[in-house]
Amino acid sequence: MRGPAWIAILIFSVVMFSQRSVAQDAVPGWHSNLEDARKLAESTGKPLFITFRCVR
């Protein structure tokens, strides 16, 4: 596949993947620093939910 269709698909893919990563970083209420999240949970009296994952 060559020509304008290939370029359009490439641009669309780049935009969609970049938007997805930006959206994930902007989720309110989620923390990536364990110590900060632990302190916040202690100060508010709320439980701490921890998710472990492997990103390759």
PDB file of N, H, CA, C and O in Angstrom:
ATOM      1  N   MET A   1       0.856  -1.171   0.000  1.00  0.00           N
ATOM      2  CA  MET A   1       0.000   0.000   0.000  1.00  0.00           C
ATOM      3  C   MET A   1       0.900   1.231   0.000  1.00  0.00           C
ATOM      4  O   MET A   1       1.775   1.373   0.854  1.00  0.00           O
ATOM      5  N   ARG A   2       0.683   2.093  -0.938  1.00  0.00           N
ATOM      6  H   ARG A   2      -0.028   1.978  -1.632  1.00  0.00           H
ATOM      7  CA  ARG A   2       1.506   3.299  -1.057  1.00  0.00           C
ATOM      8  C   ARG A   2       0.627   4.495  -1.357  1.00  0.00           C
ATOM      9  O   ARG A   2      -0.549   4.357  -1.692  1.00  0.00           O
ATOM     10  N   GLY A   3       1.212   5.655  -1.232  1.00  0.00           N
ATOM     11  H   GLY A   3       2.167   5.767  -0.960  1.00  0.00           H
ATOM     12  CA  GLY A   3       0.509   6.874  -1.597  1.00  0.00           C
ATOM     13  C   GLY A   3      -0.165   7.531  -0.421  1.00  0.00           C
ATOM     14  O   GLY A   3       0.187   7.279   0.732  1.00  0.00           O
ATOM     15  N   PRO A   4      -1.142   8.380  -0.713  1.00  0.00           N
ATOM     16  CA  PRO A   4      -1.815   9.162   0.339  1.00  0.00           C
ATOM     17  C   PRO A   4      -2.519   8.321   1.395  1.00  0.00           C
ATOM     18  O   PRO A   4      -2.580   8.722   2.557  1.00  0.00           O
ATOM     19  N   ALA A   5      -3.045   7.174   1.017  1.00  0.00           N
ATOM     20  H   ALA A   5      -2.995   6.848   0.073  1.00  0.00           H
ATOM     21  CA  ALA A   5      -3.752   6.334   1.999  1.00  0.00           C
ATOM     22  C   ALA A   5      -2.791   5.856   3.085  1.00  0.00           C
ATOM     23  O   ALA A   5      -3.150   5.851   4.263  1.00  0.00           O
ATOM     24  N   TRP A   6      -1.611   5.465   2.720  1.00  0.00           N
ATOM     25  H   TRP A   6      -1.320   5.469   1.764  1.00  0.00           H
ATOM     26  CA  TRP A   6      -0.607   4.995   3.679  1.00  0.00           C
ATOM     27  C   TRP A   6      -0.211   6.125   4.623  1.00  0.00           C
ATOM     28  O   TRP A   6      -0.086   5.901   5.827  1.00  0.00           O
ATOM     29  N   ILE A   7      -0.016   7.313   4.112  1.00  0.00           N
ATOM     30  H   ILE A   7      -0.117   7.495   3.134  1.00  0.00           H
ATOM     31  CA  ILE A   7       0.364   8.467   4.932  1.00  0.00           C
ATOM     32  C   ILE A   7      -0.764   8.806   5.906  1.00  0.00           C
ATOM     33  O   ILE A   7      -0.509   9.116   7.070  1.00  0.00           O
ATOM     34  N   ALA A   8      -2.004   8.748   5.435  1.00  0.00           N
ATOM     35  H   ALA A   8      -2.211   8.496   4.490  1.00  0.00           H
ATOM     36  CA  ALA A   8      -3.149   9.049   6.301  1.00  0.00           C
ATOM     37  C   ALA A   8      -3.249   8.040   7.447  1.00  0.00           C
ATOM     38  O   ALA A   8      -3.519   8.417   8.588  1.00  0.00           O
ATOM     39  N   ILE A   9      -3.033   6.767   7.144  1.00  0.00           N
ATOM     40  H   ILE A   9      -2.813   6.461   6.217  1.00  0.00           H
ATOM     41  CA  ILE A   9      -3.082   5.739   8.184  1.00  0.00           C
ATOM     42  C   ILE A   9      -1.962   5.946   9.192  1.00  0.00           C
ATOM     43  O   ILE A   9      -2.177   5.801  10.395  1.00  0.00           O
ATOM     44  N   LEU A  10      -0.779   6.279   8.719  1.00  0.00           N
ATOM     45  H   LEU A  10      -0.603   6.396   7.741  1.00  0.00           H
ATOM     46  CA  LEU A  10       0.349   6.523   9.605  1.00  0.00           C
ATOM     47  C   LEU A  10       0.079   7.710  10.531  1.00  0.00           C
ATOM     48  O   LEU A  10       0.322   7.622  11.734  1.00  0.00           O
ATOM     49  N   ILE A  11      -0.410   8.794   9.992  1.00  0.00           N
ATOM     50  H   ILE A  11      -0.607   8.866   9.014  1.00  0.00           H
ATOM     51  CA  ILE A  11      -0.704   9.983  10.802  1.00  0.00           C
ATOM     52  C   ILE A  11      -1.803   9.675  11.815  1.00  0.00           C
ATOM     53  O   ILE A  11      -1.703  10.069  12.977  1.00  0.00           O
ATOM     54  N   PHE A  12      -2.843   8.978  11.385  1.00  0.00           N
ATOM     55  H   PHE A  12      -2.925   8.659  10.442  1.00  0.00           H
ATOM     56  CA  PHE A  12      -3.933   8.610  12.290  1.00  0.00           C
ATOM     57  C   PHE A  12      -3.411   7.754  13.444  1.00  0.00           C
ATOM     58  O   PHE A  12      -3.782   7.974  14.596  1.00  0.00           O
ATOM     59  N   SER A  13      -2.555   6.783  13.140  1.00  0.00           N
ATOM     60  H   SER A  13      -2.254   6.604  12.204  1.00  0.00           H
ATOM     61  CA  SER A  13      -2.010   5.901  14.177  1.00  0.00           C
ATOM     62  C   SER A  13      -1.176   6.672  15.187  1.00  0.00           C
ATOM     63  O   SER A  13      -1.300   6.455  16.392  1.00  0.00           O
ATOM     64  N   VAL A  14      -0.337   7.560  14.710  1.00  0.00           N
ATOM     65  H   VAL A  14      -0.237   7.737  13.731  1.00  0.00           H
ATOM     66  CA  VAL A  14       0.502   8.357  15.614  1.00  0.00           C
ATOM     67  C   VAL A  14      -0.357   9.217  16.525  1.00  0.00           C
ATOM     68  O   VAL A  14      -0.095   9.300  17.725  1.00  0.00           O
ATOM     69  N   VAL A  15      -1.366   9.848  15.979  1.00  0.00           N
ATOM     70  H   VAL A  15      -1.579   9.780  15.004  1.00  0.00           H
ATOM     71  CA  VAL A  15      -2.241  10.708  16.781  1.00  0.00           C
ATOM     72  C   VAL A  15      -2.999   9.887  17.812  1.00  0.00           C
ATOM     73  O   VAL A  15      -3.106  10.304  18.966  1.00  0.00           O
ATOM     74  N   MET A  16      -3.526   8.737  17.429  1.00  0.00           N
ATOM     75  H   MET A  16      -3.439   8.399  16.492  1.00  0.00           H
ATOM     76  CA  MET A  16      -4.301   7.912  18.364  1.00  0.00           C
ATOM     77  C   MET A  16      -3.429   7.384  19.498  1.00  0.00           C
ATOM     78  O   MET A  16      -3.853   7.397  20.654  1.00  0.00           O
ATOM     79  N   PHE A  17      -2.217   6.918  19.191  1.00  0.00           N
ATOM     80  H   PHE A  17      -1.872   6.907  18.252  1.00  0.00           H
ATOM     81  CA  PHE A  17      -1.353   6.389  20.241  1.00  0.00           C
ATOM     82  C   PHE A  17      -0.858   7.491  21.163  1.00  0.00           C
ATOM     83  O   PHE A  17      -0.728   7.267  22.366  1.00  0.00           O
ATOM     84  N   SER A  18      -0.581   8.658  20.639  1.00  0.00           N
ATOM     85  H   SER A  18      -0.686   8.840  19.661  1.00  0.00           H
ATOM     86  CA  SER A  18      -0.111   9.743  21.503  1.00  0.00           C
ATOM     87  C   SER A  18      -1.236  10.250  22.395  1.00  0.00           C
ATOM     88  O   SER A  18      -0.989  10.602  23.548  1.00  0.00           O
ATOM     89  N   GLN A  19      -2.453  10.294  21.895  1.00  0.00           N
ATOM     90  H   GLN A  19      -2.653  10.008  20.958  1.00  0.00           H
ATOM     91  CA  GLN A  19      -3.590  10.726  22.700  1.00  0.00           C
ATOM     92  C   GLN A  19      -3.871   9.732  23.813  1.00  0.00           C
ATOM     93  O   GLN A  19      -4.232  10.130  24.920  1.00  0.00           O
ATOM     94  N   ARG A  20      -3.710   8.446  23.535  1.00  0.00           N
ATOM     95  H   ARG A  20      -3.416   8.123  22.636  1.00  0.00           H
ATOM     96  CA  ARG A  20      -3.969   7.431  24.547  1.00  0.00           C
ATOM     97  C   ARG A  20      -3.010   7.581  25.726  1.00  0.00           C
ATOM     98  O   ARG A  20      -3.439   7.497  26.876  1.00  0.00           O
ATOM     99  N   SER A  21      -1.741   7.798  25.468  1.00  0.00           N
ATOM    100  H   SER A  21      -1.393   7.866  24.533  1.00  0.00           H
ATOM    101  CA  SER A  21      -0.775   7.919  26.555  1.00  0.00           C
ATOM    102  C   SER A  21      -0.993   9.200  27.355  1.00  0.00           C
ATOM    103  O   SER A  21      -0.818   9.205  28.573  1.00  0.00           O
ATOM    104  N   VAL A  22      -1.371  10.275  26.688  1.00  0.00           N
ATOM    105  H   VAL A  22      -1.513  10.271  25.698  1.00  0.00           H
ATOM    106  CA  VAL A  22      -1.649  11.525  27.397  1.00  0.00           C
ATOM    107  C   VAL A  22      -2.875  11.353  28.273  1.00  0.00           C
ATOM    108  O   VAL A  22      -2.896  11.834  29.406  1.00  0.00           O
ATOM    109  N   ALA A  23      -3.892  10.681  27.773  1.00  0.00           N
ATOM    110  H   ALA A  23      -3.875  10.290  26.852  1.00  0.00           H
ATOM    111  CA  ALA A  23      -5.117  10.480  28.542  1.00  0.00           C
ATOM    112  C   ALA A  23      -4.861   9.624  29.773  1.00  0.00           C
ATOM    113  O   ALA A  23      -5.438   9.885  30.829  1.00  0.00           O
ATOM    114  N   GLN A  24      -4.020   8.621  29.666  1.00  0.00           N
ATOM    115  H   GLN A  24      -3.551   8.409  28.809  1.00  0.00           H
ATOM    116  CA  GLN A  24      -3.736   7.773  30.818  1.00  0.00           C
ATOM    117  C   GLN A  24      -2.999   8.539  31.903  1.00  0.00           C
ATOM    118  O   GLN A  24      -3.222   8.296  33.089  1.00  0.00           O
ATOM    119  N   ASP A  25      -2.133   9.451  31.520  1.00  0.00           N
ATOM    120  H   ASP A  25      -1.952   9.648  30.557  1.00  0.00           H
ATOM    121  CA  ASP A  25      -1.396  10.227  32.508  1.00  0.00           C
ATOM    122  C   ASP A  25      -2.285  11.249  33.209  1.00  0.00           C
ATOM    123  O   ASP A  25      -1.955  11.697  34.307  1.00  0.00           O
ATOM    124  N   ALA A  26      -3.389  11.618  32.604  1.00  0.00           N
ATOM    125  H   ALA A  26      -3.657  11.254  31.712  1.00  0.00           H
ATOM    126  CA  ALA A  26      -4.228  12.669  33.143  1.00  0.00           C
ATOM    127  C   ALA A  26      -5.397  12.153  33.977  1.00  0.00           C
ATOM    128  O   ALA A  26      -6.307  12.923  34.285  1.00  0.00           O
ATOM    129  N   VAL A  27      -5.401  10.885  34.348  1.00  0.00           N
ATOM    130  H   VAL A  27      -4.663  10.259  34.098  1.00  0.00           H
ATOM    131  CA  VAL A  27      -6.498  10.324  35.134  1.00  0.00           C
ATOM    132  C   VAL A  27      -6.401  10.852  36.559  1.00  0.00           C
ATOM    133  O   VAL A  27      -5.415  10.589  37.248  1.00  0.00           O
ATOM    134  N   PRO A  28      -7.419  11.598  37.012  1.00  0.00           N
ATOM    135  CA  PRO A  28      -7.366  12.131  38.370  1.00  0.00           C
ATOM    136  C   PRO A  28      -7.555  11.032  39.407  1.00  0.00           C
ATOM    137  O   PRO A  28      -8.331  10.099  39.199  1.00  0.00           O
ATOM    138  N   GLY A  29      -6.851  11.145  40.509  1.00  0.00           N
ATOM    139  H   GLY A  29      -6.221  11.902  40.678  1.00  0.00           H
ATOM    140  CA  GLY A  29      -7.007  10.196  41.593  1.00  0.00           C
ATOM    141  C   GLY A  29      -6.034   9.035  41.567  1.00  0.00           C
ATOM    142  O   GLY A  29      -5.980   8.266  42.527  1.00  0.00           O
ATOM    143  N   TRP A  30      -5.264   8.882  40.501  1.00  0.00           N
ATOM    144  H   TRP A  30      -5.308   9.506  39.721  1.00  0.00           H
ATOM    145  CA  TRP A  30      -4.285   7.800  40.413  1.00  0.00           C
ATOM    146  C   TRP A  30      -2.905   8.367  40.663  1.00  0.00           C
ATOM    147  O   TRP A  30      -2.561   9.437  40.161  1.00  0.00           O
ATOM    148  N   HIS A  31      -2.114   7.644  41.442  1.00  0.00           N
ATOM    149  H   HIS A  31      -2.393   6.775  41.850  1.00  0.00           H
ATOM    150  CA  HIS A  31      -0.764   8.100  41.791  1.00  0.00           C
ATOM    151  C   HIS A  31       0.256   7.061  41.351  1.00  0.00           C
ATOM    152  O   HIS A  31      -0.014   5.861  41.403  1.00  0.00           O
ATOM    153  N   SER A  32       1.410   7.510  40.923  1.00  0.00           N
ATOM    154  H   SER A  32       1.629   8.485  40.881  1.00  0.00           H
ATOM    155  CA  SER A  32       2.466   6.583  40.524  1.00  0.00           C
ATOM    156  C   SER A  32       3.585   6.526  41.557  1.00  0.00           C
ATOM    157  O   SER A  32       4.500   5.711  41.431  1.00  0.00           O
ATOM    158  N   ASN A  33       3.526   7.375  42.570  1.00  0.00           N
ATOM    159  H   ASN A  33       2.783   8.037  42.672  1.00  0.00           H
ATOM    160  CA  ASN A  33       4.528   7.380  43.629  1.00  0.00           C
ATOM    161  C   ASN A  33       3.917   6.737  44.873  1.00  0.00           C
ATOM    162  O   ASN A  33       2.977   7.274  45.459  1.00  0.00           O
ATOM    163  N   LEU A  34       4.455   5.590  45.269  1.00  0.00           N
ATOM    164  H   LEU A  34       5.219   5.154  44.793  1.00  0.00           H
ATOM    165  CA  LEU A  34       3.879   4.825  46.381  1.00  0.00           C
ATOM    166  C   LEU A  34       3.922   5.597  47.695  1.00  0.00           C
ATOM    167  O   LEU A  34       2.945   5.594  48.444  1.00  0.00           O
ATOM    168  N   GLU A  35       5.019   6.244  47.980  1.00  0.00           N
ATOM    169  H   GLU A  35       5.814   6.247  47.373  1.00  0.00           H
ATOM    170  CA  GLU A  35       5.151   6.964  49.253  1.00  0.00           C
ATOM    171  C   GLU A  35       4.146   8.112  49.354  1.00  0.00           C
ATOM    172  O   GLU A  35       3.527   8.303  50.401  1.00  0.00           O
ATOM    173  N   ASP A  36       3.982   8.879  48.270  1.00  0.00           N
ATOM    174  H   ASP A  36       4.486   8.725  47.420  1.00  0.00           H
ATOM    175  CA  ASP A  36       3.003   9.971  48.274  1.00  0.00           C
ATOM    176  C   ASP A  36       1.582   9.431  48.435  1.00  0.00           C
ATOM    177  O   ASP A  36       0.775  10.002  49.168  1.00  0.00           O
ATOM    178  N   ALA A  37       1.282   8.335  47.749  1.00  0.00           N
ATOM    179  H   ALA A  37       1.937   7.871  47.153  1.00  0.00           H
ATOM    180  CA  ALA A  37      -0.052   7.741  47.852  1.00  0.00           C
ATOM    181  C   ALA A  37      -0.311   7.213  49.262  1.00  0.00           C
ATOM    182  O   ALA A  37      -1.418   7.345  49.784  1.00  0.00           O
ATOM    183  N   ARG A  38       0.700   6.620  49.872  1.00  0.00           N
ATOM    184  H   ARG A  38       1.599   6.512  49.449  1.00  0.00           H
ATOM    185  CA  ARG A  38       0.551   6.103  51.241  1.00  0.00           C
ATOM    186  C   ARG A  38       0.280   7.235  52.220  1.00  0.00           C
ATOM    187  O   ARG A  38      -0.590   7.112  53.083  1.00  0.00           O
ATOM    188  N   LYS A  39       1.012   8.331  52.095  1.00  0.00           N
ATOM    189  H   LYS A  39       1.718   8.431  51.394  1.00  0.00           H
ATOM    190  CA  LYS A  39       0.795   9.487  52.979  1.00  0.00           C
ATOM    191  C   LYS A  39      -0.603  10.069  52.793  1.00  0.00           C
ATOM    192  O   LYS A  39      -1.259  10.440  53.767  1.00  0.00           O
ATOM    193  N   LEU A  40      -1.054  10.148  51.550  1.00  0.00           N
ATOM    194  H   LEU A  40      -0.521   9.846  50.760  1.00  0.00           H
ATOM    195  CA  LEU A  40      -2.392  10.672  51.292  1.00  0.00           C
ATOM    196  C   LEU A  40      -3.461   9.750  51.883  1.00  0.00           C
ATOM    197  O   LEU A  40      -4.440  10.226  52.457  1.00  0.00           O
ATOM    198  N   ALA A  41      -3.280   8.444  51.745  1.00  0.00           N
ATOM    199  H   ALA A  41      -2.485   8.057  51.279  1.00  0.00           H
ATOM    200  CA  ALA A  41      -4.240   7.488  52.305  1.00  0.00           C
ATOM    201  C   ALA A  41      -4.290   7.595  53.828  1.00  0.00           C
ATOM    202  O   ALA A  41      -5.367   7.535  54.421  1.00  0.00           O
ATOM    203  N   GLU A  42      -3.139   7.751  54.456  1.00  0.00           N
ATOM    204  H   GLU A  42      -2.263   7.800  53.975  1.00  0.00           H
ATOM    205  CA  GLU A  42      -3.103   7.897  55.914  1.00  0.00           C
ATOM    206  C   GLU A  42      -3.787   9.182  56.363  1.00  0.00           C
ATOM    207  O   GLU A  42      -4.544   9.180  57.334  1.00  0.00           O
ATOM    208  N   SER A  43      -3.521  10.272  55.660  1.00  0.00           N
ATOM    209  H   SER A  43      -2.906  10.273  54.872  1.00  0.00           H
ATOM    210  CA  SER A  43      -4.086  11.560  56.086  1.00  0.00           C
ATOM    211  C   SER A  43      -5.587  11.651  55.850  1.00  0.00           C
ATOM    212  O   SER A  43      -6.275  12.370  56.574  1.00  0.00           O
ATOM    213  N   THR A  44      -6.113  10.940  54.855  1.00  0.00           N
ATOM    214  H   THR A  44      -5.554  10.356  54.267  1.00  0.00           H
ATOM    215  CA  THR A  44      -7.544  10.995  54.575  1.00  0.00           C
ATOM    216  C   THR A  44      -8.321   9.847  55.197  1.00  0.00           C
ATOM    217  O   THR A  44      -9.552   9.864  55.211  1.00  0.00           O
ATOM    218  N   GLY A  45      -7.600   8.833  55.722  1.00  0.00           N
ATOM    219  H   GLY A  45      -6.600   8.819  55.711  1.00  0.00           H
ATOM    220  CA  GLY A  45      -8.271   7.684  56.317  1.00  0.00           C
ATOM    221  C   GLY A  45      -8.869   6.738  55.295  1.00  0.00           C
ATOM    222  O   GLY A  45      -9.722   5.917  55.633  1.00  0.00           O
ATOM    223  N   LYS A  46      -8.431   6.843  54.050  1.00  0.00           N
ATOM    224  H   LYS A  46      -7.738   7.510  53.775  1.00  0.00           H
ATOM    225  CA  LYS A  46      -8.951   5.978  52.998  1.00  0.00           C
ATOM    226  C   LYS A  46      -7.995   4.807  52.775  1.00  0.00           C
ATOM    227  O   LYS A  46      -6.801   4.920  53.054  1.00  0.00           O
ATOM    228  N   PRO A  47      -8.517   3.679  52.272  1.00  0.00           N
ATOM    229  CA  PRO A  47      -7.642   2.535  52.007  1.00  0.00           C
ATOM    230  C   PRO A  47      -6.758   2.793  50.784  1.00  0.00           C
ATOM    231  O   PRO A  47      -7.050   3.652  49.952  1.00  0.00           O
ATOM    232  N   LEU A  48      -5.688   2.037  50.705  1.00  0.00           N
ATOM    233  H   LEU A  48      -5.451   1.340  51.381  1.00  0.00           H
ATOM    234  CA  LEU A  48      -4.745   2.157  49.601  1.00  0.00           C
ATOM    235  C   LEU A  48      -4.868   0.927  48.717  1.00  0.00           C
ATOM    236  O   LEU A  48      -4.714  -0.196  49.199  1.00  0.00           O
ATOM    237  N   PHE A  49      -5.141   1.117  47.443  1.00  0.00           N
ATOM    238  H   PHE A  49      -5.266   2.029  47.052  1.00  0.00           H
ATOM    239  CA  PHE A  49      -5.247   0.029  46.486  1.00  0.00           C
ATOM    240  C   PHE A  49      -4.014   0.079  45.600  1.00  0.00           C
ATOM    241  O   PHE A  49      -3.756   1.088  44.945  1.00  0.00           O
ATOM    242  N   ILE A  50      -3.249  -1.014  45.579  1.00  0.00           N
ATOM    243  H   ILE A  50      -3.459  -1.834  46.111  1.00  0.00           H
ATOM    244  CA  ILE A  50      -2.004  -1.045  44.819  1.00  0.00           C
ATOM    245  C   ILE A  50      -2.133  -2.053  43.692  1.00  0.00           C
ATOM    246  O   ILE A  50      -2.578  -3.180  43.909  1.00  0.00           O
ATOM    247  N   THR A  51      -1.749  -1.657  42.500  1.00  0.00           N
ATOM    248  H   THR A  51      -1.387  -0.742  42.324  1.00  0.00           H
ATOM    249  CA  THR A  51      -1.739  -2.540  41.341  1.00  0.00           C
ATOM    250  C   THR A  51      -0.311  -2.651  40.842  1.00  0.00           C
ATOM    251  O   THR A  51       0.338  -1.642  40.568  1.00  0.00           O
ATOM    252  N   PHE A  52       0.175  -3.874  40.725  1.00  0.00           N
ATOM    253  H   PHE A  52      -0.353  -4.694  40.948  1.00  0.00           H
ATOM    254  CA  PHE A  52       1.500  -4.123  40.159  1.00  0.00           C
ATOM    255  C   PHE A  52       1.323  -4.585  38.731  1.00  0.00           C
ATOM    256  O   PHE A  52       0.477  -5.431  38.441  1.00  0.00           O
ATOM    257  N   ARG A  53       2.122  -4.030  37.844  1.00  0.00           N
ATOM    258  H   ARG A  53       2.809  -3.344  38.079  1.00  0.00           H
ATOM    259  CA  ARG A  53       2.050  -4.452  36.455  1.00  0.00           C
ATOM    260  C   ARG A  53       3.426  -4.405  35.818  1.00  0.00           C
ATOM    261  O   ARG A  53       4.328  -3.718  36.299  1.00  0.00           O
ATOM    262  N   CYS A  54       3.568  -5.122  34.763  1.00  0.00           N
ATOM    263  H   CYS A  54       2.836  -5.680  34.372  1.00  0.00           H
ATOM    264  CA  CYS A  54       4.836  -5.180  34.036  1.00  0.00           C
ATOM    265  C   CYS A  54       4.645  -4.496  32.693  1.00  0.00           C
ATOM    266  O   CYS A  54       3.779  -4.888  31.911  1.00  0.00           O
ATOM    267  N   VAL A  55       5.438  -3.493  32.426  1.00  0.00           N
ATOM    268  H   VAL A  55       6.141  -3.174  33.062  1.00  0.00           H
ATOM    269  CA  VAL A  55       5.364  -2.782  31.164  1.00  0.00           C
ATOM    270  C   VAL A  55       6.638  -3.071  30.390  1.00  0.00           C
ATOM    271  O   VAL A  55       7.737  -2.789  30.870  1.00  0.00           O
ATOM    272  N   ARG A  56       6.504  -3.608  29.244  1.00  0.00           N
ATOM    273  H   ARG A  56       5.612  -3.836  28.854  1.00  0.00           H
ATOM    274  CA  ARG A  56       7.688  -3.931  28.428  1.00  0.00           C
ATOM    275  C   ARG A  56       7.882  -2.967  27.319  1.00  0.00           C
ATOM    276  O   ARG A  56       8.829  -3.099  26.545  1.00  0.00           O
TER     277      ARG A  56
END
